[in-house]
Amino acid sequence: MIPVVTPAEMAAIDAVAPEGTDVLVERAGAAVAVAAVELLTGATEGAAAVLEAGRPSAARRKALAGRRVTIVAGRGNNGADGRAAARHLQRAGAECRVIAPDAAELPPCDLLIDAAYGTGLNRPWTPPAGIEGAGNVLAVDIPSGVDGLTGQVQGGALAATRTVTFAALKPGLLAHPGRGLAGSVSVADIGLDVTSATAQLLTEADVADLWPRREVDAHKWRSACWVVAGSPGMRGAASLASLAALRSGAGYVRLSVPGGEPDASVPTEVVFGPLPAANWHERLDISRFGSLVVGPGLGRDPQTATAVRGLVARATVPLVLDGDALAALASDLGAVLAAARAPVVLTPHDGEYELLAGCRPGADRLEAARTLAAAGATVLLKGPTTVVAAPDGAARFVTSGDARLATAGTGDVLAGMIGALLAQGADPLNAPALAAQVHGMAGALGPPVGLIGGDLLGAIPAVLAATLEPAGQGLGGGSGSD
């Protein structure tokens, strides 16, 4: 996972750096210069060699000969990084020109290095005119004008082809619109200690490392998940959630529709367990289950809300509350969670967040997720960038999803996936983050228009097959057991 720190956290890390500012600036400038060479030459092989100290060879100088680089450099450390990069590039043969952020016009160039302002910008900024005359744009730490905490734009911003940030990612590089303005982002190590970071970006590589594997002597009850979902007119949600749990590795899935029967679309592999319409939380014998998923399509009848609240106090295994189960907690979330005996995962979109918190999440979505999680649950806050936060403030960012997932049913699939991961032993912070990562990757396999929730069910195994290393089988493979 890649560390993510807020601008305030980054300032504190800078303040205790073992080296002085001049050393850090030179390292940052060198990292920016290498990225500049890659953009100017179109090749990553040998980019650093072009900038080697000493007298560059004719061949190396030829790589940058005649290339025009404009550096928009402010007066702070961000500008100092840009000027350091300019020195490296000038020495290697590029034609570099440094201009101030308030310059009236940008001269034509092959590459613009945006070192105007970093994450400390707290006022609107208007980029110089003539940006259309620039070739590629390379942002230093973050595109100027983008708030490093929220990703919001103050005034104007330069859309970057690439951003080189230092030591750790910043939330503004992961949240839109900043994420869309940053281009491809790389993190340069300049010798700062970021082990204090409590938030990380979860990546595809982390799926391979963290997704639970079945033991060779596994049986279905070691990863059993009970889904309580569906109501008259909303039974499809129950089908999607339960099948998603199976497709994500649950060994056994029981589905209950309080006071009703399952939809005909529920596959035969899902075991139906009848429950009464009222007080069904008292009828759940969860002694053999590893997790519970409650809420998709459940309805908002008062007796349903009573049962959900009662279940939170009774459940002794991790509990995922999604959809209508979230509405059941709206009046006094803190009191309900205070009675919980097992970890609880909440999965709100912005409207459900408002029901739970009394207000919409603000631009700082990391803070919004952490604030709600402080009530005593792990929170997966849905959005273009998913944020998962635990009660202790630890957090994960997930950026694999896109607008294709903004359709009915995809949230039901995600809830079932989280339940399956919890049943397999994933911890309450990583389980929703892993589910969201694979959920987004599965969506990316679908069509650009017309993706539906059911499409994800076949894509989940395809993503996992391509991502996970096969487990060792020892001397021959068994047949498994019930």
Summary of the structure (lengths in Angstrom):
residues: 482
radius of gyration: 25.8
end to end distance: 35.3
largest distance: 82.7
contacts: 1805
relative contact order: 0.10
helix: 38%
strand: 17%
